[in-house]
Amino acid sequence: KVEGTANRALALSPSLGEAHASLGFVRLFHEWDWPAAEREFRRAVAVSPSYATAHQWYAICFALKRKWMEAKAEMKQALELEPSSPVMHADMGQLLYFAQEYDEAIEHCRRALKFDSKFLNGHVYLYQIYTQKKMYREAVEKYFEIQRLDVSTAYEARVEAALRNAYAREGIRGFWRARLDYVTGAT
């Protein structure tokens, strides 16, 4: 549906950056046609340079190809256009995480959560970064915060207590083992 709508919009006005960005998103995430996605994102930012989402998605396109300088430049542009967007800060955090720039990634995720303390992606990305940096205490706390915020999962205080006990007894390996046991139904 997105592709059809975007193509109809472009038939009426070929200079709609939003439509080009939407086509780029479809090419990137649904068709995995990275060259076509990059062409659409390039068009989107050329005709609508103030459309932050086009820069954001273009950054992701670059990041998938490990073109970190280009990815960071596009995300920086998106952030300049929407400096108080939790989405943009969290995505910059995730991009920096993939680029292994963990401290700066943490900073951006924390900024995202200052703008929206319940923004789930900001918490998830922080959990991943803390885990990668072996900041296990922070990662475990973030994990429980995610469980309380995520409406798609059933939060259970007894499970949290069991996981906390496992962490206290055996550290992060105990936590992960207990979590795996819970998820697989072994406990």
N, C-alpha and C positions, 0 to 999 in steps of 0.2 A: 504493500500500500504506500509506503514512504516513497519508493522509487517512482511509482506512477504519479503521485501528487507532486513530487519535485519536478518531474519531467513536464507535467502540465504547466506548472508555474514558470519553468524556464521557456516553454513555448510562448507564453504571454510576455515574459520579460527575461531575456537571457542574462541580465546582469544582477540577478538575485543571489547574493552570496549565501544566504540561508539555504536556498535550494541546492546550490553546489556543495555546500558543507554536508547537507543531508545525504546527497548521493555519495559523497566521499565516505561518510559513515557506513553506508550500506556496502560499498565496495570493500572497505577495510574490515569490518567486523562480521559481515554475513557472507561475502564472496571471497574474502582473503585475496583480493586482487589489489595488491599494494601499489603497483604503478598507476592504475586507474584511480585509486583513492588519492594518491599524492597529486595527480593532475587536478582532481576536483577540489581538493583543499587549496591548492595553489590558486585556482580560479576564485575560490570563495574569498580568500584574504586579499586578492587583487581587487575584486569588485566591491567588497564590503570590509575594508580594513578595520572598522570599528566593531565588527561582530566577534566578540570574545570567544564564543564557542567554536568558531572556525579555527582560531589559533590554538585552542585547547586540543581539538581533535587532530589538527595537523601535527601538534607536538607529539601526540600519542603515535601517530604514523611514523614520525622520525624515531621515536624511542623504540618502536618495534624493530627498527633496522639498526638500532644501537648508534644512531647519529645523535649523540648526546648534546653537542653544541647547538645544533639546529633545534632539537627538541626543547632545550632550556630557553632558547631565544623565543620560540613561539609561546611557551608557557609564560615567560616573562611578559610578553606582549598581552596575553590574555589577562594576566594579573594587573597590568597597568590599566586595562580597560575596565576591569571589575575587581578593584583592590579589596573589597570587603566580602567577596564571594567565598564561602566555605568550600564549595566544589572546586574552584580554581586552586585554592591553597592546598587542599587535600591531593588533588591530582599532581600539583607540583611536588608535593611530598612523596607521592608514589613514584614519580619519574626520578626524583633524586635518590630514592631507595634503590631503584633498578640500576642507576648509575653508580651505586655504592658510595653516595655522599650522604651518609647516615645522619650526621649532626644537623646539616641543613634541612634534611628531610623531616627530622623531628620538629624543627622550628616551624616549618610550613604546616605540618599537621596540627601542631598546637595552636597556630594562628587560626586554622580552619575551625577548631573547637572553641576558640574565643568568640567567633562570630555565630556559631551554632553548636552549643555543647552537646546536643543530641545527634549530631550528624554522624551517622554510623560509619561511613567510609573513613572519616578521619580517625576514628577509634581503631578500626580494622588495620589501617595502614600503620598506625603507631604500634599496635601489637606485633605486626610483622617486623617492623624496624627494631623494636626492643628485643625481639627474639634473635634477630640477626646479630645484633650488637652484644648478645649474651647478657642483656639487662633483664634477667629472668624475673626478678621481683616485680618490676614495672610491667613486664609482659603478662604475668599472671593476673595482676590487678586489672590490667586493661582487658584481659579475656573475660573476667567476671563483669566488668562494666558493659562489654559488648553483649553478653548474655542477657543482662537486665534491659538493655535498650532494644535488642532485636525482637521485634514483634512476631517474626516468623518462627521463632523457637519458643518452646515452653520453658520458662525459667523455673528451676527447682532449687530451693534453699538447701535441701538435703544433699543434692549433688554438689553444690558449691562447697558445703562443709566437707564432704568426702574428698574433693579435689584439693581443698586447702590443707587438709590433714596429710594427704599424699605428698604435697609439696613440702610441708614442714618436716616430714619424716625423711624423704628421699630426694628433695630438690626437684629440678625441672624434669629429670627423667621419671621420677615417681609421679609427678603431675601428668606428664604425657601418657604414661602407662595407664594411670587411673582413668584418664579421659578416653583413651582408646577402649579400655574395658567397658566404660559406660556406653560409648557410642555403638560398640559391637554387641552389647547386651551380655557381656561376660560377668557383670556384677548385678 
